[in-house]
Amino acid sequence: MDHIHPFYDFKSNNAIARKVLFQRLNDTQVQMNDTVMRVNAIFHRLKDFDRPLFEQLQELDIEPTVYGIRWLRLLFGREIPFSSIPSK
């Protein structure tokens, strides 16, 4: 708990410590997992099959992972019994 103390202790003036901790969080590199990479690939293929939908999603700045993973779950949910689909 000591390492998160600067985030919740507003009495002490630890601006430097807070800045260093946030800098470390910003420097972390997040690698995309296989599912996210595949959803992004599907999104780029969407351009060839439904350009208006592709452009609308880009214009609204909706990330493919927001809807893509749900689309995949719906797709497989129709083929696999609902009770066997993971909820999270």
Rosetta silent file (secondary structure, phi, psi, omega in degrees, C-alpha in Angstrom):
SEQUENCE: MDHIHPFYDFKSNNAIARKVLFQRLNDTQVQMNDTVMRVNAIFHRLKDFDRPLFEQLQELDIEPTVYGIRWLRLLFGREIPFSSIPSK
SCORE:     score description
SCORE:     0.000 S_00000001
   1 L     0.000  -21.577 -178.073    0.000    0.000    0.000 S_00000001
   2 H   -63.235  -31.259 -177.462    2.924    2.350    0.489 S_00000001
   3 H   -72.686  -18.606  176.975    3.492    2.654   -3.256 S_00000001
   4 H  -102.860    2.074 -179.573   -0.016    4.078   -3.819 S_00000001
   5 H   -51.428  -43.211 -179.644    0.114    6.380   -0.798 S_00000001
   6 H   -61.719  -21.352 -178.443    0.731    9.533   -2.931 S_00000001
   7 H   -78.089  -29.715 -176.578   -2.541    8.927   -4.792 S_00000001
   8 H  -112.808   -8.862  179.712   -4.816    9.057   -1.777 S_00000001
   9 L   -95.276   96.587 -177.407   -2.878   11.196    0.716 S_00000001
  10 L   -85.008   -9.820 -179.579   -3.883   14.744   -0.155 S_00000001
  11 L   -74.831  -37.697 -179.539   -2.356   16.235    2.999 S_00000001
  12 L   -85.177  151.388 -179.271    1.223   15.683    1.943 S_00000001
  13 L   -98.974   82.619 -177.786    2.673   17.568   -0.980 S_00000001
  14 L  -108.621   47.277 -178.017    4.070   14.720   -3.065 S_00000001
  15 H   -60.391  -38.619 -179.450    3.668   16.281   -6.494 S_00000001
  16 H   -67.247  -45.043  179.103    7.049   14.960   -7.632 S_00000001
  17 H   -62.427  -41.425  179.146    6.309   11.426   -6.442 S_00000001
  18 H   -62.728  -42.244  179.731    2.892   11.543   -8.101 S_00000001
  19 H   -62.611  -42.388  179.537    4.455   12.749  -11.361 S_00000001
  20 H   -64.013  -43.417  179.964    7.003    9.917  -11.338 S_00000001
  21 H   -64.072  -43.616  178.552    4.310    7.291  -10.677 S_00000001
  22 H   -66.329  -35.508  178.227    2.092    8.594  -13.482 S_00000001
  23 H   -62.157  -40.843  178.015    5.075    8.732  -15.825 S_00000001
  24 H   -63.040  -39.845  179.145    5.745    5.048  -15.174 S_00000001
  25 H   -65.237  -38.560 -179.230    2.113    4.231  -15.955 S_00000001
  26 H   -72.387  -25.592 -178.129    2.280    6.193  -19.210 S_00000001
  27 H   -81.178  -12.755 -176.543    5.518    4.501  -20.271 S_00000001
  28 L   -68.063  138.724  178.245    4.129    0.975  -20.089 S_00000001
  29 L   -99.061  124.384  179.131    3.720   -0.734  -23.418 S_00000001
  30 L  -100.316  121.554  178.387    0.525   -2.727  -23.829 S_00000001
  31 L   -88.451  139.939  178.605    0.767   -5.558  -26.297 S_00000001
  32 L   -75.455  137.684  175.981   -2.336   -6.461  -28.251 S_00000001
  33 L   -83.404  174.363 -174.435   -3.624   -9.945  -27.693 S_00000001
  34 H   -61.083  -40.619 -178.591   -4.639  -12.247  -30.527 S_00000001
  35 H   -63.619  -44.838 -179.753   -8.354  -11.435  -30.286 S_00000001
  36 H   -63.913  -40.539  178.202   -7.787   -7.683  -30.528 S_00000001
  37 H   -63.578  -39.967  179.778   -5.491   -8.132  -33.519 S_00000001
  38 H   -69.519  -39.535  177.821   -8.089  -10.267  -35.292 S_00000001
  39 H   -62.958  -41.085  177.020  -10.902   -7.802  -34.536 S_00000001
  40 H   -63.722  -38.243  177.872   -8.773   -4.993  -35.993 S_00000001
  41 H   -65.098  -40.855  177.360   -8.124   -7.102  -39.098 S_00000001
  42 H   -62.519  -41.205  179.584  -11.874   -7.714  -39.504 S_00000001
  43 H   -59.543  -41.615 -179.897  -12.471   -3.975  -39.157 S_00000001
  44 H   -71.521  -27.638  174.606  -10.075   -3.235  -42.024 S_00000001
  45 H   -73.380  -25.784  179.694  -11.785   -5.868  -44.183 S_00000001
  46 H   -58.117  -30.725  179.737  -15.097   -4.169  -43.460 S_00000001
  47 H   -56.924  -36.485 -178.810  -13.955   -1.353  -45.756 S_00000001
  48 H   -78.676  -26.693 -174.053  -14.231   -3.706  -48.742 S_00000001
  49 H  -100.522  -32.931 -179.108  -17.629   -5.135  -47.817 S_00000001
  50 L  -147.907   77.718 -175.463  -19.520   -2.208  -46.271 S_00000001
  51 H   -59.875  -42.100  179.315  -17.725    1.058  -46.877 S_00000001
  52 H   -59.790  -40.654  177.870  -20.491    3.325  -45.443 S_00000001
  53 H   -65.882  -43.633  178.125  -20.457    1.404  -42.151 S_00000001
  54 H   -57.418  -47.473 -178.382  -16.654    1.457  -42.068 S_00000001
  55 H   -66.974  -37.561  178.527  -16.575    5.215  -42.650 S_00000001
  56 H   -64.247  -43.285  178.867  -19.291    5.861  -40.065 S_00000001
  57 H   -64.889  -37.860  177.186  -17.411    3.893  -37.415 S_00000001
  58 H   -68.607  -42.239 -179.588  -14.214    5.782  -38.244 S_00000001
  59 H   -62.115  -39.322  179.156  -15.984    9.143  -38.214 S_00000001
  60 L   -80.622   -4.212 -179.781  -17.475    8.412  -34.795 S_00000001
  61 L    55.959   46.825  177.513  -14.046    7.202  -33.635 S_00000001
  62 L   -96.068  117.797 -178.270  -15.459    3.928  -32.342 S_00000001
  63 L   -66.317  141.026  179.521  -12.665    1.452  -31.726 S_00000001
  64 H   -57.140  -31.448 -178.976  -13.142   -1.986  -33.310 S_00000001
  65 H   -68.635  -23.815 -179.379  -12.670   -3.687  -29.953 S_00000001
  66 H   -64.238  -43.530 -177.957  -15.735   -1.876  -28.564 S_00000001
  67 H  -107.359  -25.272 -172.734  -18.120   -3.654  -30.914 S_00000001
  68 H   -64.246  -43.135 -179.487  -15.987   -6.378  -32.511 S_00000001
  69 H   -66.944  -36.702  176.198  -15.678   -8.677  -29.540 S_00000001
  70 H   -66.615  -39.227  177.253  -19.434   -8.437  -28.965 S_00000001
  71 H   -60.439  -44.067  179.029  -20.060   -9.234  -32.626 S_00000001
  72 H   -63.090  -40.741  178.593  -17.887  -12.332  -32.324 S_00000001
  73 H   -64.587  -39.457  177.227  -19.713  -13.430  -29.178 S_00000001
  74 H   -65.320  -42.625  179.708  -23.066  -12.980  -30.934 S_00000001
  75 H   -58.241  -51.044 -178.516  -21.844  -14.908  -33.962 S_00000001
  76 H   -76.674  -20.845  177.596  -20.671  -17.871  -31.920 S_00000001
  77 H   -66.840  -24.526  178.618  -23.616  -17.547  -29.545 S_00000001
  78 L   -82.990  -20.065 -178.950  -25.918  -18.644  -32.336 S_00000001
  79 L   -98.830  -24.044 -176.153  -23.821  -21.720  -33.047 S_00000001
  80 L  -114.620  141.629  178.193  -22.962  -22.717  -29.487 S_00000001
  81 L   -53.589  135.544 -175.558  -25.503  -23.273  -26.697 S_00000001
  82 H   -54.418  -36.486 -177.149  -25.988  -20.024  -24.772 S_00000001
  83 H   -66.380  -19.748 -178.534  -25.185  -21.654  -21.441 S_00000001
  84 H   -94.264   -0.242  179.763  -21.666  -22.519  -22.613 S_00000001
  85 L   -84.177  127.759  177.580  -20.732  -18.929  -23.601 S_00000001
  86 L   -63.878  141.081 -177.719  -18.495  -17.195  -21.037 S_00000001
  87 L   -85.396  -16.746  179.698  -20.120  -14.101  -19.589 S_00000001
  88 L  -138.459    0.000    0.000  -16.878  -12.167  -19.153 S_00000001
